[in-house]
Amino acid sequence: MAKEGARHLVSNIGGVLAKDEVLNSTEAYEKYHSFHGGDKEARKANYTDMVNKYYDLVNSFYEYGWGESYHFANRWRGESLRESIKRHEHFLALHLQLKPGMKVLDVGCGIGGPAREIAAFSGASVTGLNNNDTQIARGKVLTKKAGLDKLVDYLKADFMKMPVSDNTYDAVYTIEASCHAPDPVACYTEIKRVMKPGQLFAGYEWCITDAYNPENKDHKRIKEEIELGNGLPDIRSTRQVLEALRAAGFEILMEEDLAKDSQVPWYQPLDPNHFSLSTLRLTPIGRFFTHNMVRALEALRIAPEGSTRVSSFLEQGLFGLVDGGRMEVFTPMYFFLVRKPLE
């Protein structure tokens, strides 16, 4: 979970985009969202474009601030953020009963942090599936650097229509990624198709909870901020996720919001009332420094035009995440374990 420095952050804003394309891509991305006049139906209809623009723009910010595993984790007292993230990944591997020789699919793998950790932990072979060129390229570099390129490989594809034969994988998992899907039933059905009969699928989903009230202005603002700051078409409820898994034909073995039992709030690293040297870049002070560094380098034309706007919508998303966590109307770790029936 090593973090790259400021030079990597600035030189990689926009990913595979040319520098002069960053501002236009930022404006196009913002227009998909409610704060800029967009709506969820347009986001769903154009999810591939929206999500690709999002990750091209934000990937270097994610790696700079969070490391190689782009997800939250429930935390125990005395446990560091890094330790909790590794344990969160091991939790999936253990519930999937992964072992050497198994062929596993990571749906929406980011830059491959969880795939590398789970492959090293379990000995299973993991294929990271991702539809973003920026993240696939970065994942390959980091995997080779870690010496795990014999256990971890990558497939560039849309998880709504995977170029994979039926009954291919021994296990599948997704970590905070299928929330980008425009249609959860279609997404889970496609995942079931590529799994061998009788095998397991596990995941962590971003969801609104039963405490969410669509008539509450604060709750509505929180949902829209999270969607803007995280490239989401629409945040589903935990009930909708469970219904979608059933509709896709899975047998439900376990389901639980792991945020409820987290001894340390999952959003603590982002909380303005919290300070930690170990997660300095995520604190308000660290984010203030990063935002103003990017602004200065953009003014000097070292960072591409539009970089500060990317930093701003990410910051707005963080406000939504913290408020959503405090009010318990949002969770990034609705856990499920399901099985594809034998018949």
N, C-alpha and C positions, 0 to 999 in steps of 0.2 A: 504493500500500500504506500510505496514511496511517492512523494509528491514532487512534481516538477517546479522549477523556479519561475520568477517573473519573466525572464527572457522567453521561456517556452510558452507562457501564457500569451504574451503580446504577439509573438511571431506566428502563433497558430490560430488567432482569432479568425473565424471564417472557414477554418478547415481547408477543404479542397476548393473553396470559392476563391476567385481572384480578388485582390484587395479592393478593386473598384466595384465589386459586386456586393460587398458586405452591407452597405447602407440600403441598397434596393431590396436585398433579401430581408433585412431587418424590418423595413417598412411593410413589406408583403406579409411577413410573419405576424406582425402586430395587428394587421387589418383582419386577420382571422378571428380575433378575440373580442369579447364583449366590451372591454374598455376602449376599443378603437372602432366600434360599430359592427363587429363581426357577430356571427351566431354559430351555434353548435352544429346545425345541419351543414353549413358550408365547411366547417372543420372536419366533419365526418366524411363528406363527399370528396374532400381534398386532403385526406389524412396523410398520404404518402408525401406530398409536397410540403405540407405544414411540418410534419415531424422531421423530415430531412433538413429543411431550412433551420429548424430549431437546433438540431444536434451539430450541424455545420457551424452555427454561430456560437454555441455555448460549450462545446466539448473541452476546449482548453481552460475555460473558467472552472468547469467541474473537476478536471484533473488537478488543477492548481489548488483548489480549495478543499477537495474531498479525498483525492487519491485515485486509485484504480478501480475501486468498487463503488459504483454510483448508486448506493442505496442506504436506507436507514437501518436501525436494529434496535430491538429492545435491549436494555442495559441493566446489569446488576450493579449494586453499589461496589465501589472499588475497582470496577472494570473500566478500562480505557475505551475510547470510541473504536480504535483499531481492533482491540480484542473482541468487542461486541459484534463488529461486522464479520470477523472471521467465524465466531461462534454461530451467528445467524446463518452463514453459508453452510457450516458443518451440520447444523440442525436439519437443513434440507437433505443433505447427502445421507445422513443417518436414516431419516424417514423414508427415503427412496431406496434404502438398502443397497447403495452403490458399492461396487467392488471391481477389482481388476478384470478386464475382459468385457465389461459392459459397454455398450454404445449409447451415449447420453446426448440429448439435445438441450442446449441453453437457448430459450426463445427470447430474443431481444437482449443480446449479451453485452451491450455497451462496448467498452474497450477490453473486455475479457477478464477483468479482475476476479469475479466469482468463478468463472470457468477454470482459470488457472488454480485458484485455491481449492476448488472441489476436486479437480483432477489430481492435484498433489496429495490431498487428504485421503481420497478414496482409491486412487489407482485406476479409476475408470477413464475411458476415452471420451472427451467432451467436444462436441461441435458447437461453436458459437454462431448463432444465426442472427444476422443484422442486415438492415437494408440501407445503411448509411456508409458511404465510401470512406469518410473521414475516420469513423470509429473502427471500421474493419482494418484500415491501413495501420492505425495506431496499435490496435490489438495484436496484429502480427509482429510488429516491432517489439512490443513488450513481452510477448510470449517467447520469442526467440531469445531475447535477453535473459529471460528467466530459465531457459533451458528446458521448456516444457512443450516445444513444438512437435514432439512425437506423441504427446497425449492430447494436445489441444489444437484444433484446426477451426477454420471459419468458412461460413457459407453466406454469401451476399444474397439475400432474398427477402421478400415480403412475407411475414408470418401469416397473412391471410390467404396466401396461395403459394405454398412451398414447393419447389421443384424436387420433391423427395418421394420415393415410392411408398406405397402403403406398407404398414407393419414393419418399419425399419428400425425403430429405436427401442432399447430396453428400458428407458426411463426418459422423462422430460421434466424440466423445471423452467419457471419464469420468475424473475425477481424484479418487481416494480416496473414491468415492461408491457404486459398485455393491456395495461390501462390506456395505452396509445391506440388500441384497436377501435375501429368505428362500430363494430358489431361483436359483442362478446360471444354470442352463441356461435357465430360463424368462425370466430377465432379458435374457440375451444374445440369445435368440430374438426377443424383442420389439424389441430394438434393431435386429437384422438386418431385421426386417419393415419398419421405417420408412426404411431406407437404400435408395438406388438400387443396382441390380445393378452389380457391379464396383467399388464404392466402398470406402473404408477406414474402419476403426474402430480407435481406439487408446485405451489407458488405463493408469492406475496403480492397482494393487490392493493393499489391505492383506492380508497373508498370513502364515501361519506357514511356516517354512522346513523343509527336510529335517532340520535339526538339532533340531527340536522333538520331544520325547519325551512322549507323553501320560501315561506312568507316572511322570515326574519331577515332584515336588511343586512345585518352583520354576517349572518351565515351565507347569504347570497354573495356578498362581497368576497368573503374568504374563498368560496368555491371558484369564483371568477379569477381571483388573484392566483390561485394554485394552477388553474388551467393555463393562464397566460405565462406564468413563470416556469412551466414544466412541459409545455408542448402537448397538452391533453385535449382531445375532442370534447369529452364530457366525462365528469367523474361519476361513476356508478355507485350505488349503495351496496353494502355487504349483502343485502337480501337479493339484489339483482344479480350479483356475481354468483351466488349460490344457485339461484334459479337457472342462470345461463349454463352452469356446469351440468346441472341435471338435464336441461333441454338438449345439451350436446351428447347426452347418453352416458355420462360417467356415473360410477357408483361413488357416493360420498363416504369417505372413511373418517375424515377429521375436518373440522373448520373452527377457527377461533381468531378473534382479534388479539394479537399478541401485545398490542400497545397497552391493554388493560392491566397486565401484570408486570409491566416494566417498572423496576424499582427506581430507575433514573428516567425522567421523561425523554422520549425518543427525540424530541425537538430541542433538547437542552443545548447542543452545540451552536444553535442558531439564535437562542434566546438572548435578547439585549440585556437581560439582568444577570447573565452568566458570563464569566470570564475564565479562560483556561489557556495557559501557555502552550499546552499540547495540541490545542485546536485553534490557535491564534487566528489563522486566516479565515475561520468561520465566524469569529466573534464580530460584534459591531465595529470595534476598533480596526480589526483586520480587514473587514469589508469596506470600511471608510477609506483605508489606505489603498486598497486595491482599486476601488472606484476612481479615486482621485489620481492614482498613478496612470490608469487607463485614459482618463480624461486628458491629462497632461501629455501623454505620448500620442494621443490622437491629434491634439492641437499642434504637436511638432511633426505630424504626419509620419510618425514611426508606426503607430497602430492605425489600422484602416478606419476610414470614416464610417461611423455607425457603431463603433465599439462601445462607446459610453452608453448608447441606448440599449445595447445588449445587457450591459452591467445593470442598468436601471430596471429592465423588466425582470431580470433574475432576482434583484433585491425586492421588488414588489411581490414576487412569488414567495420569497422567504417570509415576508410579513404574513401572508396567508397561511403558510405552513405552521408558523408559531401560534398564531391566533386559533387556527383550526385544532391544533394539539391542545392548547390550553382549554378551549371550550368543549373539547372531546367530540367535535362534529366531524372530524376527519382522522383517518388512520392510514399510514403507508404500509401496514403490515397485517392485512387480513390474510391469514394463513389458511390454505386448504391442502388436503391430500386426498386424491381421488384415484380410482382404478378404471381402466378400460375393461369392460366385460369380456369374458372369454368367447362369448358368442355374440 
